[in-house]
């Protein structure tokens, strides 16, 4: 019998300081992948805040 696996995804919002950093990087022309790497975040987390 297959073992049941429960996955839990948690979405965390960026804090105000991180949003300011994201805005700065946007002004400097960083692409999403580079912004995520620079901020130590996943690309998807950054994309949610750039739309």
C-alpha positions as CSV (number, residue, x, y, z in Angstrom):
1,X,0.0,0.0,0.0
2,X,1.3,3.5,-0.9
3,X,2.3,5.8,1.9
4,X,0.2,8.9,2.1
5,X,2.2,12.1,1.7
6,X,0.7,15.5,2.7
7,X,2.3,18.6,1.3
8,X,1.8,22.0,2.7
9,X,2.7,25.2,0.7
10,X,3.0,28.4,2.6
11,X,3.1,31.8,0.8
12,X,4.8,34.6,2.7
13,X,4.4,38.2,1.7
14,X,7.5,40.3,1.2
15,X,8.2,42.7,4.1
16,X,8.3,46.4,3.5
17,X,12.1,46.5,3.5
18,X,12.2,43.8,0.9
19,X,9.6,45.6,-1.3
20,X,11.8,48.7,-1.3
21,X,14.8,46.6,-2.3
22,X,12.7,45.0,-5.1
23,X,11.7,48.4,-6.3
24,X,15.3,49.5,-6.3
25,X,16.4,46.5,-8.3
26,X,13.5,47.0,-10.8
27,X,14.7,50.6,-11.4
28,X,18.2,49.3,-12.0
29,X,17.0,47.0,-14.7
30,X,17.4,43.6,-13.0
31,X,15.4,40.7,-14.5
32,X,13.2,38.5,-12.3
33,X,15.8,35.7,-11.9
34,X,18.5,38.1,-11.0
35,X,16.3,40.0,-8.6
36,X,15.4,36.8,-6.9
37,X,19.0,35.7,-6.6
38,X,20.1,39.1,-5.3
39,X,17.4,39.0,-2.6
40,X,17.8,35.4,-1.7
41,X,14.2,34.6,-2.7
42,X,12.5,32.1,-5.1
43,X,11.7,33.5,-8.5
44,X,7.9,32.9,-8.0
45,X,7.9,35.0,-4.8
46,X,9.4,37.9,-6.7
47,X,7.0,37.5,-9.7
48,X,4.0,37.7,-7.4
49,X,5.1,41.2,-6.3
50,X,6.0,42.5,-9.8
51,X,2.7,42.0,-11.5
